[in-house]
Amino acid sequence: MINILIIALTILVSLVELSVVIWSLKSTRDKFARADNDSDKNRRNN
């Protein structure tokens, strides 16, 4: 019984870690995309 609980907890923790990693990757990609758009605008203005 205790082993099943430990396994369930570890699976939950790993899922949470995966979702956090994926979310941080998405947010950094959005930041890079915004930076690229800003640099493109600056190039067009100059």
PDB file of N, CA, C and O in Angstrom:
ATOM      1  N   MET A   1       0.836  -1.206   0.000  1.00  0.00           N
ATOM      2  CA  MET A   1       0.000   0.000   0.000  1.00  0.00           C
ATOM      3  C   MET A   1       0.869   1.253   0.000  1.00  0.00           C
ATOM      4  O   MET A   1       0.647   2.165  -0.797  1.00  0.00           O
ATOM      5  N   ILE A   2       1.852   1.300   0.887  1.00  0.00           N
ATOM      6  CA  ILE A   2       2.729   2.479   0.958  1.00  0.00           C
ATOM      7  C   ILE A   2       3.503   2.625  -0.353  1.00  0.00           C
ATOM      8  O   ILE A   2       3.696   3.739  -0.841  1.00  0.00           O
ATOM      9  N   ASN A   3       3.949   1.494  -0.927  1.00  0.00           N
ATOM     10  CA  ASN A   3       4.691   1.553  -2.184  1.00  0.00           C
ATOM     11  C   ASN A   3       3.850   2.174  -3.284  1.00  0.00           C
ATOM     12  O   ASN A   3       4.353   2.985  -4.062  1.00  0.00           O
ATOM     13  N   ILE A   4       2.571   1.806  -3.364  1.00  0.00           N
ATOM     14  CA  ILE A   4       1.683   2.357  -4.399  1.00  0.00           C
ATOM     15  C   ILE A   4       1.567   3.869  -4.215  1.00  0.00           C
ATOM     16  O   ILE A   4       1.596   4.620  -5.190  1.00  0.00           O
ATOM     17  N   LEU A   5       1.435   4.314  -2.966  1.00  0.00           N
ATOM     18  CA  LEU A   5       1.330   5.751  -2.695  1.00  0.00           C
ATOM     19  C   LEU A   5       2.598   6.467  -3.137  1.00  0.00           C
ATOM     20  O   LEU A   5       2.527   7.529  -3.757  1.00  0.00           O
ATOM     21  N   ILE A   6       3.755   5.897  -2.823  1.00  0.00           N
ATOM     22  CA  ILE A   6       5.028   6.515  -3.203  1.00  0.00           C
ATOM     23  C   ILE A   6       5.139   6.595  -4.720  1.00  0.00           C
ATOM     24  O   ILE A   6       5.559   7.622  -5.253  1.00  0.00           O
ATOM     25  N   ILE A   7       4.768   5.526  -5.422  1.00  0.00           N
ATOM     26  CA  ILE A   7       4.840   5.526  -6.889  1.00  0.00           C
ATOM     27  C   ILE A   7       3.905   6.590  -7.457  1.00  0.00           C
ATOM     28  O   ILE A   7       4.289   7.325  -8.368  1.00  0.00           O
ATOM     29  N   ALA A   8       2.678   6.683  -6.928  1.00  0.00           N
ATOM     30  CA  ALA A   8       1.722   7.678  -7.396  1.00  0.00           C
ATOM     31  C   ALA A   8       2.271   9.086  -7.166  1.00  0.00           C
ATOM     32  O   ALA A   8       2.143   9.948  -8.035  1.00  0.00           O
ATOM     33  N   LEU A   9       2.879   9.323  -6.010  1.00  0.00           N
ATOM     34  CA  LEU A   9       3.445  10.640  -5.709  1.00  0.00           C
ATOM     35  C   LEU A   9       4.573  10.985  -6.680  1.00  0.00           C
ATOM     36  O   LEU A   9       4.638  12.104  -7.188  1.00  0.00           O
ATOM     37  N   THR A  10       5.455  10.031  -6.934  1.00  0.00           N
ATOM     38  CA  THR A  10       6.572  10.306  -7.839  1.00  0.00           C
ATOM     39  C   THR A  10       6.061  10.600  -9.247  1.00  0.00           C
ATOM     40  O   THR A  10       6.582  11.486  -9.925  1.00  0.00           O
ATOM     41  N   ILE A  11       5.031   9.851  -9.694  1.00  0.00           N
ATOM     42  CA  ILE A  11       4.466  10.111 -11.025  1.00  0.00           C
ATOM     43  C   ILE A  11       3.868  11.515 -11.072  1.00  0.00           C
ATOM     44  O   ILE A  11       4.073  12.246 -12.041  1.00  0.00           O
ATOM     45  N   LEU A  12       3.135  11.889 -10.034  1.00  0.00           N
ATOM     46  CA  LEU A  12       2.542  13.231  -9.992  1.00  0.00           C
ATOM     47  C   LEU A  12       3.628  14.294 -10.028  1.00  0.00           C
ATOM     48  O   LEU A  12       3.520  15.264 -10.779  1.00  0.00           O
ATOM     49  N   VAL A  13       4.665  14.126  -9.234  1.00  0.00           N
ATOM     50  CA  VAL A  13       5.748  15.116  -9.191  1.00  0.00           C
ATOM     51  C   VAL A  13       6.427  15.232 -10.554  1.00  0.00           C
ATOM     52  O   VAL A  13       6.708  16.337 -11.019  1.00  0.00           O
ATOM     53  N   SER A  14       6.690  14.093 -11.194  1.00  0.00           N
ATOM     54  CA  SER A  14       7.354  14.137 -12.499  1.00  0.00           C
ATOM     55  C   SER A  14       6.454  14.813 -13.530  1.00  0.00           C
ATOM     56  O   SER A  14       6.949  15.560 -14.373  1.00  0.00           O
ATOM     57  N   LEU A  15       5.151  14.570 -13.482  1.00  0.00           N
ATOM     58  CA  LEU A  15       4.229  15.235 -14.405  1.00  0.00           C
ATOM     59  C   LEU A  15       4.249  16.740 -14.189  1.00  0.00           C
ATOM     60  O   LEU A  15       4.277  17.507 -15.152  1.00  0.00           O
ATOM     61  N   VAL A  16       4.236  17.167 -12.926  1.00  0.00           N
ATOM     62  CA  VAL A  16       4.274  18.599 -12.622  1.00  0.00           C
ATOM     63  C   VAL A  16       5.577  19.205 -13.142  1.00  0.00           C
ATOM     64  O   VAL A  16       5.565  20.280 -13.740  1.00  0.00           O
ATOM     65  N   GLU A  17       6.697  18.523 -12.916  1.00  0.00           N
ATOM     66  CA  GLU A  17       7.981  19.027 -13.398  1.00  0.00           C
ATOM     67  C   GLU A  17       7.974  19.145 -14.916  1.00  0.00           C
ATOM     68  O   GLU A  17       8.455  20.135 -15.464  1.00  0.00           O
ATOM     69  N   LEU A  18       7.424  18.128 -15.604  1.00  0.00           N
ATOM     70  CA  LEU A  18       7.344  18.177 -17.065  1.00  0.00           C
ATOM     71  C   LEU A  18       6.531  19.375 -17.525  1.00  0.00           C
ATOM     72  O   LEU A  18       6.946  20.099 -18.430  1.00  0.00           O
ATOM     73  N   SER A  19       5.380  19.586 -16.911  1.00  0.00           N
ATOM     74  CA  SER A  19       4.528  20.701 -17.325  1.00  0.00           C
ATOM     75  C   SER A  19       5.231  22.036 -17.069  1.00  0.00           C
ATOM     76  O   SER A  19       5.123  22.960 -17.875  1.00  0.00           O
ATOM     77  N   VAL A  20       5.945  22.137 -15.954  1.00  0.00           N
ATOM     78  CA  VAL A  20       6.676  23.373 -15.659  1.00  0.00           C
ATOM     79  C   VAL A  20       7.761  23.608 -16.702  1.00  0.00           C
ATOM     80  O   VAL A  20       7.929  24.730 -17.179  1.00  0.00           O
ATOM     81  N   VAL A  21       8.494  22.564 -17.058  1.00  0.00           N
ATOM     82  CA  VAL A  21       9.554  22.697 -18.062  1.00  0.00           C
ATOM     83  C   VAL A  21       8.958  23.117 -19.404  1.00  0.00           C
ATOM     84  O   VAL A  21       9.470  24.023 -20.061  1.00  0.00           O
ATOM     85  N   ILE A  22       7.875  22.454 -19.806  1.00  0.00           N
ATOM     86  CA  ILE A  22       7.244  22.790 -21.086  1.00  0.00           C
ATOM     87  C   ILE A  22       6.752  24.233 -21.061  1.00  0.00           C
ATOM     88  O   ILE A  22       6.922  24.963 -22.037  1.00  0.00           O
ATOM     89  N   TRP A  23       6.135  24.656 -19.939  1.00  0.00           N
ATOM     90  CA  TRP A  23       5.612  26.019 -19.843  1.00  0.00           C
ATOM     91  C   TRP A  23       6.754  27.032 -19.912  1.00  0.00           C
ATOM     92  O   TRP A  23       6.630  28.053 -20.588  1.00  0.00           O
ATOM     93  N   SER A  24       7.854  26.765 -19.228  1.00  0.00           N
ATOM     94  CA  SER A  24       8.981  27.704 -19.259  1.00  0.00           C
ATOM     95  C   SER A  24       9.577  27.768 -20.666  1.00  0.00           C
ATOM     96  O   SER A  24       9.959  28.843 -21.129  1.00  0.00           O
ATOM     97  N   LEU A  25       9.659  26.611 -21.354  1.00  0.00           N
ATOM     98  CA  LEU A  25      10.154  26.622 -22.739  1.00  0.00           C
ATOM     99  C   LEU A  25       9.250  27.481 -23.617  1.00  0.00           C
ATOM    100  O   LEU A  25       9.743  28.280 -24.414  1.00  0.00           O
ATOM    101  N   LYS A  26       7.925  27.328 -23.480  1.00  0.00           N
ATOM    102  CA  LYS A  26       6.991  28.109 -24.280  1.00  0.00           C
ATOM    103  C   LYS A  26       7.158  29.591 -23.989  1.00  0.00           C
ATOM    104  O   LYS A  26       7.194  30.397 -24.918  1.00  0.00           O
ATOM    105  N   SER A  27       7.261  29.974 -22.702  1.00  0.00           N
ATOM    106  CA  SER A  27       7.352  31.389 -22.357  1.00  0.00           C
ATOM    107  C   SER A  27       8.661  31.979 -22.885  1.00  0.00           C
ATOM    108  O   SER A  27       8.663  33.108 -23.375  1.00  0.00           O
ATOM    109  N   THR A  28       9.774  31.244 -22.797  1.00  0.00           N
ATOM    110  CA  THR A  28      11.037  31.770 -23.314  1.00  0.00           C
ATOM    111  C   THR A  28      10.959  31.898 -24.829  1.00  0.00           C
ATOM    112  O   THR A  28      11.494  32.851 -25.393  1.00  0.00           O
ATOM    113  N   ARG A  29      10.298  30.948 -25.499  1.00  0.00           N
ATOM    114  CA  ARG A  29      10.152  31.028 -26.950  1.00  0.00           C
ATOM    115  C   ARG A  29       9.338  32.273 -27.310  1.00  0.00           C
ATOM    116  O   ARG A  29       9.669  32.974 -28.266  1.00  0.00           O
ATOM    117  N   ASP A  30       8.276  32.550 -26.549  1.00  0.00           N
ATOM    118  CA  ASP A  30       7.474  33.755 -26.799  1.00  0.00           C
ATOM    119  C   ASP A  30       8.327  35.002 -26.614  1.00  0.00           C
ATOM    120  O   ASP A  30       8.234  35.939 -27.406  1.00  0.00           O
ATOM    121  N   LYS A  31       9.157  35.022 -25.577  1.00  0.00           N
ATOM    122  CA  LYS A  31      10.024  36.181 -25.349  1.00  0.00           C
ATOM    123  C   LYS A  31      10.976  36.369 -26.532  1.00  0.00           C
ATOM    124  O   LYS A  31      11.167  37.488 -27.009  1.00  0.00           O
ATOM    125  N   PHE A  32      11.567  35.276 -26.998  1.00  0.00           N
ATOM    126  CA  PHE A  32      12.479  35.379 -28.143  1.00  0.00           C
ATOM    127  C   PHE A  32      11.724  35.878 -29.375  1.00  0.00           C
ATOM    128  O   PHE A  32      12.235  36.713 -30.121  1.00  0.00           O
ATOM    129  N   ALA A  33      10.519  35.374 -29.587  1.00  0.00           N
ATOM    130  CA  ALA A  33       9.725  35.800 -30.744  1.00  0.00           C
ATOM    131  C   ALA A  33       9.434  37.292 -30.640  1.00  0.00           C
ATOM    132  O   ALA A  33       9.535  38.011 -31.635  1.00  0.00           O
ATOM    133  N   ARG A  34       9.074  37.768 -29.445  1.00  0.00           N
ATOM    134  CA  ARG A  34       8.801  39.199 -29.281  1.00  0.00           C
ATOM    135  C   ARG A  34      10.069  40.005 -29.550  1.00  0.00           C
ATOM    136  O   ARG A  34      10.011  41.047 -30.202  1.00  0.00           O
ATOM    137  N   ALA A  35      11.194  39.539 -29.062  1.00  0.00           N
ATOM    138  CA  ALA A  35      12.451  40.258 -29.296  1.00  0.00           C
ATOM    139  C   ALA A  35      12.750  40.313 -30.788  1.00  0.00           C
ATOM    140  O   ALA A  35      13.165  41.356 -31.294  1.00  0.00           O
ATOM    141  N   ASP A  36      12.546  39.208 -31.500  1.00  0.00           N
ATOM    142  CA  ASP A  36      12.767  39.195 -32.947  1.00  0.00           C
ATOM    143  C   ASP A  36      11.851  40.198 -33.631  1.00  0.00           C
ATOM    144  O   ASP A  36      12.292  40.935 -34.512  1.00  0.00           O
ATOM    145  N   ASN A  37      10.578  40.237 -33.237  1.00  0.00           N
ATOM    146  CA  ASN A  37       9.641  41.184 -33.842  1.00  0.00           C
ATOM    147  C   ASN A  37      10.083  42.616 -33.574  1.00  0.00           C
ATOM    148  O   ASN A  37      10.012  43.467 -34.461  1.00  0.00           O
ATOM    149  N   ASP A  38      10.537  42.882 -32.359  1.00  0.00           N
ATOM    150  CA  ASP A  38      10.988  44.233 -32.033  1.00  0.00           C
ATOM    151  C   ASP A  38      12.191  44.613 -32.889  1.00  0.00           C
ATOM    152  O   ASP A  38      12.253  45.732 -33.399  1.00  0.00           O
ATOM    153  N   SER A  39      13.141  43.708 -33.055  1.00  0.00           N
ATOM    154  CA  SER A  39      14.321  44.021 -33.856  1.00  0.00           C
ATOM    155  C   SER A  39      13.928  44.244 -35.316  1.00  0.00           C
ATOM    156  O   SER A  39      14.498  45.103 -35.989  1.00  0.00           O
ATOM    157  N   ASP A  40      12.949  43.466 -35.810  1.00  0.00           N
ATOM    158  CA  ASP A  40      12.471  43.677 -37.183  1.00  0.00           C
ATOM    159  C   ASP A  40      11.862  45.066 -37.323  1.00  0.00           C
ATOM    160  O   ASP A  40      12.116  45.759 -38.309  1.00  0.00           O
ATOM    161  N   LYS A  41      11.063  45.476 -36.346  1.00  0.00           N
ATOM    162  CA  LYS A  41      10.463  46.814 -36.395  1.00  0.00           C
ATOM    163  C   LYS A  41      11.557  47.878 -36.402  1.00  0.00           C
ATOM    164  O   LYS A  41      11.483  48.848 -37.156  1.00  0.00           O
ATOM    165  N   ASN A  42      12.565  47.692 -35.564  1.00  0.00           N
ATOM    166  CA  ASN A  42      13.652  48.671 -35.509  1.00  0.00           C
ATOM    167  C   ASN A  42      14.365  48.747 -36.855  1.00  0.00           C
ATOM    168  O   ASN A  42      14.705  49.837 -37.314  1.00  0.00           O
ATOM    169  N   ARG A  43      14.596  47.602 -37.491  1.00  0.00           N
ATOM    170  CA  ARG A  43      15.250  47.592 -38.803  1.00  0.00           C
ATOM    171  C   ARG A  43      14.395  48.350 -39.822  1.00  0.00           C
ATOM    172  O   ARG A  43      14.918  49.130 -40.618  1.00  0.00           O
ATOM    173  N   ARG A  44      13.082  48.116 -39.793  1.00  0.00           N
ATOM    174  CA  ARG A  44      12.205  48.788 -40.752  1.00  0.00           C
ATOM    175  C   ARG A  44      12.202  50.290 -40.509  1.00  0.00           C
ATOM    176  O   ARG A  44      12.202  51.076 -41.456  1.00  0.00           O
ATOM    177  N   ASN A  45      12.199  50.689 -39.241  1.00  0.00           N
ATOM    178  CA  ASN A  45      12.181  52.123 -38.935  1.00  0.00           C
ATOM    179  C   ASN A  45      13.488  52.788 -39.368  1.00  0.00           C
ATOM    180  O   ASN A  45      13.488  53.927 -39.834  1.00  0.00           O
ATOM    181  N   ASN A  46      14.585  52.079 -39.213  1.00  0.00           N
ATOM    182  CA  ASN A  46      15.870  52.661 -39.607  1.00  0.00           C
ATOM    183  C   ASN A  46      16.017  52.513 -41.112  1.00  0.00           C
ATOM    184  O   ASN A  46      17.027  52.932 -41.678  1.00  0.00           O
TER     185      ASN A  46
END
